Amino acid sequence: MGTTLVCVWLYSFLFDNDLGLLQRTKLAFFRYVRYVPFLGTMIQKEIDKTLKTITDTLFNVDEPYITSLPDKGLSEPEIMKLIKEKYETLEGANWASGKVSGTVYNGSEELTKLTTQVYGEFAWANPLHPDVFPGVRKMEAEVVSMCCKMFNGGPESCGTMTAGGTESILMACRAYRQMAYARGIKRPEILAPFSVHSAFDKAADYFKMKIVHAPQDDITMKCDVKAMAKMINKNTCMLVGSAPQFPHGTVDPIDEMSKLAVKYNLPLHVDSCLGGFLVPFMEKAGFYVPPFDFRLEGVTSISADSHKYGYSPKGSSVVLYRNRKYRCKQYFINPDWQGGIYASPTIAGSRAGALIAATWAVMVHFGEQGYIEATRKVIETARHIEAGIADVPGIHIVGKPEVSVIAIGSLDFNIFSLAEELRSRGWNLNSLQFPACVHLCVTLVHTKEGIADMFLEDLKICAETLLKAPKSKAEGQAAIYGLAQTIPDRSIVQEVATAFIDACYKTWY
């Protein structure tokens, strides 16, 4: 009996765990290191120093916080005055200047006026009650249908709106987990490239799945499909590819993944959250894009954010399926609740009907020709910046940018120091890791006259400055990002990230 129990424990320890043996051994080692008095104190001191740098840089607010309800409510003029004087004036990166990567994808006064007007018309609408708000129900169905057509879905294609790309990804993962459970798979596995969005890791964590990362080509940053094929096993419940992926803007070889999905009878999800309202229009705008959508037999679902290049307000995305046999698996239905039969298509119960209405309004306002023209402007600007980077000393393009993201690395100096130099000139880029690089996500804001050339000019000046002292010590956020990816104990990075999120909710500093 004792031998059997030992064998069961040993099997569980070696194999029945989402983390590999080496990874668990490293975690245990670093956990014990923290208990060593001298080392633990030194590590904690560095953590506290890093947190202070983050707090001083990002959360330096002089104005007092409102921490309890006012005794007497404020009037509308008082509220607007308070917003204008105390909140809108808080200094942050100026996205309207065109110096911020991604974040705001349109921001025009015309579109702001349209969306706020439509939002006001449906401010109280909730699609949880389709009988009370039939107009919003109709709008959501129409948004999904328009998106299915964009991605060349057939007559059976379908989907739902969600609150953002993460929820769209979570819904697809839940659907395929449910299908795996039905086939008797107890620990379903997501097989995805290293570059795939972290929302898939979140889905694995939320839904008790395991995520397995396939390697990518070191030059193009595309998924190595041959390596992915070798990693498929009896627990694999879905394959994932990106069109494009977030870090470097490359499109994975979805056509090869599609063949793999068909061969092994596996669902294939294409994450197009970032470029979902660019890649469907690139061909008509005069640019090549590799095949990626429902025209490929193996593609069973696609996620696309309408609140990025669809230019709708934040909190809007879609998850689309080849047919309803996949979509219905994302639903939650409880037929036995005392409050009645409870059924919801996505994670949320109540949802903002106003966001659905605003998304619908923006899509019918732009129309196909409007999106084609917007796509042309964005891609032309991205290609112009990519070409200009070749003339900047000390830096290089990371990966093979194919849509709107351009990642920049350096072999001569700390690339995060470049980001800090650019920050001093008002630019706000995304910092990436493994490998260390930064990227600019080009939006319609960057297509305004002179902004792309201003970026290239500032980029060259900053690069030349760093080349004069390439070994100079990194400071500020450059030092933090540079250190973060070199720390072998990733739990320290998690601790700092946790403290950062906590700091976002603090009302005193």
Secondary structure as UniProt FT lines:
FT   HELIX           2..14
FT   HELIX           21..33
FT   TURN            34..35
FT   HELIX           37..58
FT   HELIX           76..82
FT   HELIX           83..87
FT   TURN            88..89
FT   HELIX           95..97
FT   HELIX           109..121
FT   TURN            122..124
FT   TURN            127..128
FT   TURN            130..132
FT   HELIX           134..150
FT   TURN            151..152
FT   TURN            155..156
FT   STRAND          158..162
FT   HELIX           165..182
FT   TURN            183..184
FT   STRAND          189..193
FT   TURN            194..195
FT   HELIX           199..206
FT   TURN            207..208
FT   STRAND          210..214
FT   TURN            218..220
FT   HELIX           225..230
FT   TURN            234..235
FT   STRAND          236..242
FT   TURN            246..248
FT   HELIX           254..264
FT   STRAND          268..271
FT   TURN            273..278
FT   HELIX           279..282
FT   TURN            283..286
FT   TURN            294..295
FT   TURN            297..298
FT   STRAND          299..304
FT   TURN            306..310
FT   STRAND          317..321
FT   HELIX           324..327
FT   HELIX           328..330
FT   STRAND          332..334
FT   TURN            335..336
FT   TURN            338..339
FT   STRAND          342..344
FT   HELIX           353..389
FT   TURN            390..391
FT   TURN            393..394
FT   STRAND          396..398
FT   STRAND          405..409
FT   HELIX           415..424
FT   TURN            425..426
FT   STRAND          430..432
FT   TURN            433..436
FT   STRAND          437..441
FT   HELIX           444..447
FT   TURN            449..450
FT   HELIX           451..468
FT   TURN            470..471
FT   HELIX           476..484
FT   TURN            485..486
FT   HELIX           490..504
//
